[in-house]
Amino acid sequence: MQSNTGSFVTLEMRGPVLVLWIDNPPVNALGFGLRAALAQGLEAAKTDPKVRAVVLLARGRTFPAGADISEFGKPPQDPLLPDLCNMIEASAKPVVAGLHGTALGGGLELALAAHGRVALADTRLGLPEVGLGILPGAGGTQRLPRLIGAQESLRLMISGKPIAAPEALALGILDKVVEHGVAEAAIAMALHMAPIAPIPTRDRRDGFRAPKAYFAAISDARRVQANAPIPGPGRIIDCVEAAQLLPFEQGLAFERAAFADLVATPEAEALRHVFFAERRAGRMVGAKARPLAVAQVTVLGAAADGVQLVRGLLAAGYDVTLVDSQTAALTQGLEAIATALAAERTAKKLSPAEHDARWARLMPALAGVDGGDGEAADMLFLTGAYRLPGAAVPVVSAKVGAPIVTLGRVGEGGQRGLGLTLLPATQNGRLSEILISEQTAAEAIATVLAVLKRLGYQVVQGQGTGISPGLALALHASLEALEAKHGPEPVLDLLGRWGVLRDNDRAAPKLLGRVNLWAGLAAPVMGALANAGLRMIGDEKALRPSDIDLAMIIGQGFPRWGGGPMLWAARRGLLVLRDDLNRWADDAPDIWSPAPLLDDLIRQGISLADLNEA
């Protein structure tokens, strides 16, 4: 027997077990439609005497991977996820969750409310809400500690990092892990549980067996998070403590109040802004084109930038030919790659087999001697001296249509030519900028974009020299101007609070009566960055304001909870920003004279949010 509950859930009878098949592609996000369909399915199970147990399974590539991001900022619709979880937990008939893919955020909270949990071995489980400035708000802070105690619950919720199913089994989150056949395993578990009344997670006490250790973990976490720049970790600790101290219903109410408080904080707003900015960045010219297949890559230039690129390409599984016109430079580049691979092997970051495999995928070639002859390249990178305007580029064998990528600027390859900026990794990730011209073919852009994603980069798109050099220049110039006026200590204090101290900076000493001066310096620095961003958007070097924020956060290491200079400008208001810039421009007009685009936006009533969605 099969029936549909809307288009989100299919009901299937497997003997006395009712299977609720979740089907809301691509990631089975827990939007209103899916929540309502699950509630209807649970109600059907409750009233059907033939049903003795219920199993929650998901079609597609994953169990629910969290909330539906399209509902962020909109009025909530019943049933809310906390109510759905309570409905699952209160079922008089056992409910078993069968997990695969990823069970994250609300998806894991849904599973925690079930009476049994089984997962495929490659499933990842986690509660990443802290990355959005919030906490698990559907009972996760109350149910998880009941299963595994305070220490591991706090680790999962404060780090936000997912764990593998075998670890979740060892901790006590899962009841069983299988290599295959998760549906059959979940149904078997439900049949085994059917004859007896299920034990709700709220009544479990596994994690409360060592109260001294529980509260020691709370105390340790508070000490570690005492100076956290965002309030989320502290409120998570409060909620985990409440799980032990309060009756379950009061603990849920405490969690919901903490969740509501966090959602309204500026840090949470900023983190949500960055979350959407990362997804919006993918809406770029060429993103929907069909990329060419890339297997063989040729890198021209064995200097430091070429070596860094080759290492990334080898790690991503590409076959790479490294070409240089100078024997000494080629030898030095190969030695640098070999040294780096050996260091990774010694540090056990690479297995011996993977070390050998990467080295085997690297082919050196001397320009003018063998010129990279052999298998034709699917992509060419110009690095070092070869990326300079007017440089003599050796002829190498390339497939028809292969993109020609010049590091640092848009090259001269016509439709195939584009540029690339690869920034050093920061604590927020790795940023790359694709630089295009009006002639660049969409297919070339899509091909390079696919390669960069495989290399693990967050990508934004620009023109000319891109976004990051302009931001770096504005940051450096504004800091120099402020240091000249106020001295280095408050500037260092400001950078320390942002976590973006420069290479030669040291933490600022205590400022003796000037401790709040950094706060007065934050506005002109952010104003300089926002002004530079407006200039780049006006000059079409950047697509949208949120890309400016990503370049600052991921490329320059600015804190995610700060949201970036364009969010700061939007909060400030464009009229106020213009007045500020005019005032600051008295000290340094090159830095703070308002960008022409600012007046245009004010005159036309266009907001920065409008530009993000344009």
QUIFEN-V595043 format. One record per backbone hydrogen bond with DSSP energy under -0.5 kcal/mol. NH is the residue of the N-H (numbers start at 0). CO is the residue of the C=O. Records with the same first field share a line. If there is no record, write none. Layout:
BEGIN
NH = CO ; CO
END
This chain:
BEGIN
2 = 10
4 = 8
5 = 3
7 = 4
8 = 4
9 = 20
10 = 2
11 = 18
12 = 0
13 = 11 ; 16
14 = 12
16 = 13
17 = 52
18 = 11 ; 16
19 = 17 ; 54
20 = 9 ; 18
21 = 19 ; 56
22 = 7
27 = 23
28 = 23
29 = 65
30 = 28
34 = 30
35 = 31
36 = 32
37 = 33
38 = 34
39 = 35
40 = 36
41 = 37
42 = 38
43 = 39
44 = 40
45 = 41
46 = 42
47 = 43
48 = 46
50 = 47
51 = 15 ; 49
52 = 15
53 = 93
54 = 17
55 = 95
56 = 19 ; 54
58 = 21
61 = 58
62 = 99
64 = 26
68 = 66
70 = 67
71 = 68
73 = 70
83 = 79
84 = 80
85 = 81
86 = 82
87 = 83
88 = 84
89 = 85
90 = 87
93 = 51
95 = 53
96 = 115
97 = 55 ; 95
98 = 96 ; 117
101 = 99
102 = 123
103 = 63 ; 101
104 = 125
106 = 103
108 = 104
109 = 105
110 = 106
111 = 107
112 = 108
113 = 109 ; 110
114 = 94
115 = 94
117 = 96
118 = 175
119 = 98
120 = 177
122 = 119
123 = 100
124 = 162
125 = 102
130 = 127
131 = 128
132 = 129
133 = 128
140 = 135
141 = 138
142 = 138
143 = 139
145 = 141
146 = 142 ; 143
147 = 143
148 = 144
152 = 148
153 = 149
154 = 150
155 = 151
156 = 152
157 = 153
158 = 154
159 = 155
162 = 124
164 = 122
165 = 120
167 = 163
168 = 164
169 = 165
170 = 166
171 = 167
172 = 167
173 = 167
174 = 116
175 = 116
177 = 118
184 = 180
185 = 181
186 = 182
187 = 183
188 = 184
189 = 185
190 = 186
191 = 187
192 = 188
193 = 189
194 = 190
195 = 192
199 = 197
202 = 199
203 = 200
206 = 145
207 = 204
208 = 205
213 = 209
214 = 210
215 = 211
216 = 212
217 = 213
218 = 214
219 = 215
220 = 216
221 = 217
222 = 218
223 = 219
224 = 220
225 = 222
227 = 224
234 = 230
235 = 231
236 = 232
237 = 233
238 = 234
239 = 235
240 = 236
241 = 237
242 = 238
243 = 239 ; 240
244 = 240
245 = 241
250 = 246
251 = 247
252 = 248
253 = 249
254 = 250
255 = 251
256 = 252
257 = 253
258 = 254
259 = 255
260 = 256
261 = 257
262 = 258
263 = 259
264 = 261
268 = 264
269 = 265
270 = 266
271 = 267
272 = 268
273 = 269
274 = 270
275 = 271
276 = 272
277 = 273
278 = 274
279 = 275
280 = 276
281 = 278
282 = 279
283 = 281
286 = 283
288 = 285
290 = 288
296 = 294 ; 318
297 = 378
298 = 320
299 = 297 ; 380
300 = 298 ; 322
306 = 302
307 = 303
308 = 304
309 = 305
310 = 306
311 = 307
312 = 308
313 = 309
314 = 310
315 = 311
316 = 313
317 = 312
318 = 294
319 = 360
320 = 296
321 = 319 ; 362
322 = 298 ; 320
323 = 364
326 = 324
329 = 325
330 = 326
331 = 327
332 = 328
333 = 329
334 = 330
335 = 331
336 = 332
337 = 333
338 = 334
339 = 335
340 = 336
341 = 337
342 = 338
343 = 339
344 = 340
345 = 341
346 = 342
347 = 344
348 = 343
349 = 343
354 = 350
355 = 351
356 = 352
357 = 353
358 = 354
359 = 355
360 = 356 ; 357
361 = 358
362 = 319
364 = 321
366 = 323 ; 364
368 = 365
369 = 365
370 = 365
372 = 369
376 = 396
377 = 295
378 = 295
379 = 402
380 = 297
381 = 404
382 = 299 ; 380
385 = 382
386 = 383
387 = 384
390 = 387
392 = 390
393 = 391
397 = 395
398 = 376
401 = 398
402 = 377
403 = 415
404 = 379 ; 402
405 = 403 ; 417
406 = 381 ; 404
407 = 419
408 = 405
415 = 412
416 = 413
417 = 403
418 = 434
419 = 405
420 = 432
422 = 420 ; 430
425 = 428
428 = 425
431 = 457
432 = 420
433 = 459
434 = 418 ; 432
435 = 433 ; 461
439 = 436
440 = 414
444 = 440
445 = 441
446 = 442
447 = 443
448 = 444
449 = 445
450 = 446
451 = 447
452 = 448
453 = 449
454 = 450
455 = 452
456 = 451
457 = 429
459 = 431
461 = 433
462 = 540
463 = 435
465 = 462
470 = 466
471 = 467
472 = 468
473 = 469
474 = 470
475 = 471
476 = 472
477 = 473
478 = 474
479 = 475
480 = 476
481 = 477
482 = 478
483 = 479
484 = 480
485 = 481
486 = 482
490 = 486
491 = 487
492 = 488
493 = 489
494 = 490
495 = 491
496 = 492
497 = 493
498 = 494
499 = 494
504 = 501
516 = 513
518 = 515
519 = 515 ; 516
520 = 516 ; 517
521 = 517
522 = 518
523 = 519
524 = 520
525 = 521
526 = 522
527 = 523
528 = 524
529 = 525
530 = 526
531 = 527
532 = 528
533 = 529
534 = 530
535 = 531
536 = 532
537 = 533
538 = 534
539 = 536
540 = 535
541 = 535
542 = 460
546 = 543
547 = 543 ; 544
548 = 544
549 = 545
550 = 546
551 = 547
552 = 548
553 = 549
554 = 549
555 = 550 ; 551
556 = 552
557 = 551
561 = 558
562 = 558 ; 559
567 = 563
568 = 564
569 = 565
570 = 566
571 = 567
572 = 568
576 = 572
577 = 573
578 = 574
579 = 575
580 = 576
581 = 577
582 = 578
583 = 579
584 = 580
585 = 582
586 = 583
587 = 583
590 = 587
591 = 587
592 = 588
597 = 594
598 = 594
599 = 595
600 = 596
601 = 597
602 = 598
603 = 599
604 = 600 ; 601
605 = 600
610 = 606
611 = 607
612 = 608
613 = 609 ; 610
END
